[in-house]
Amino acid sequence: MKVSQRRDVLLTQAQMNEIQQAANKVWALPHGVRSKSITDVVWDIYLFDGKTHRHDYGPGMPDDVGADLEHVVRQIATVYN
């Protein structure tokens, strides 16, 4: 089992732009983020913009634009680990 971790870091403007571009694609979806079928895992994506928020979740792994957002965040996180 992998336990989620939290760490506060200062992101560069380029990193913020990458996250924002990927997150905007999730915001634009008229439906929930789709899942890839994988057993024994679940995922959550929380997006906040002021008082507005979006929460998508599902079994397996996020697919399509959700997977793109996950990839961007994981790529940036490897810099700080």
C-alpha positions in Angstrom: 0.0 0.0 0.0 1.3 3.5 -0.9 0.4 6.2 1.6 -0.2 9.7 0.3 2.2 12.3 1.5 2.0 16.1 1.8 4.8 18.5 1.4 4.7 22.3 0.9 7.1 23.6 -1.8 7.4 26.8 -3.7 6.7 26.2 -7.4 8.3 28.1 -10.3 6.0 30.1 -12.6 6.7 27.5 -15.4 5.6 24.6 -13.1 2.4 26.6 -12.1 1.7 27.1 -15.8 2.0 23.4 -16.5 -0.4 22.5 -13.7 -2.8 25.2 -14.7 -2.9 24.1 -18.3 -3.6 20.5 -17.3 -6.2 21.5 -14.6 -8.0 23.7 -17.1 -8.6 20.7 -19.3 -10.2 18.9 -16.3 -12.4 22.0 -15.5 -13.6 22.1 -19.1 -15.0 18.5 -19.0 -18.8 18.4 -19.1 -18.6 15.0 -17.4 -16.4 13.4 -14.7 -12.9 12.3 -15.4 -12.9 8.7 -16.7 -11.0 5.8 -15.1 -8.6 3.2 -16.4 -9.5 -0.2 -14.9 -6.9 -1.3 -12.4 -7.7 -3.3 -9.3 -7.1 -2.3 -5.7 -6.6 1.4 -6.3 -8.8 4.5 -6.3 -8.1 8.1 -7.2 -9.3 11.6 -6.3 -8.7 14.9 -8.0 -9.7 18.1 -6.1 -9.5 21.4 -8.0 -10.2 24.7 -6.3 -10.6 28.2 -7.8 -11.7 30.6 -5.1 -15.0 29.3 -3.7 -15.6 27.1 -6.7 -14.4 23.5 -6.5 -14.5 20.3 -8.5 -14.0 16.8 -7.1 -13.6 13.8 -9.4 -12.9 10.3 -8.2 -13.1 6.7 -9.3 -11.8 3.2 -9.2 -8.5 2.4 -11.0 -6.5 5.3 -12.3 -7.5 8.5 -13.9 -7.6 8.5 -17.7 -7.4 11.0 -20.4 -7.1 14.6 -19.1 -7.0 13.3 -15.5 -4.0 11.2 -16.4 -2.4 14.2 -18.0 -2.8 16.2 -14.8 -1.5 13.4 -12.7 1.6 13.1 -15.0 2.4 16.8 -14.7 2.1 16.8 -10.9 4.2 13.6 -10.6 6.8 15.0 -12.9 7.1 18.2 -10.8 7.0 16.2 -7.5 10.1 14.2 -8.6 12.1 17.4 -8.5 11.4 17.8 -4.8 11.8 14.2 -3.7 
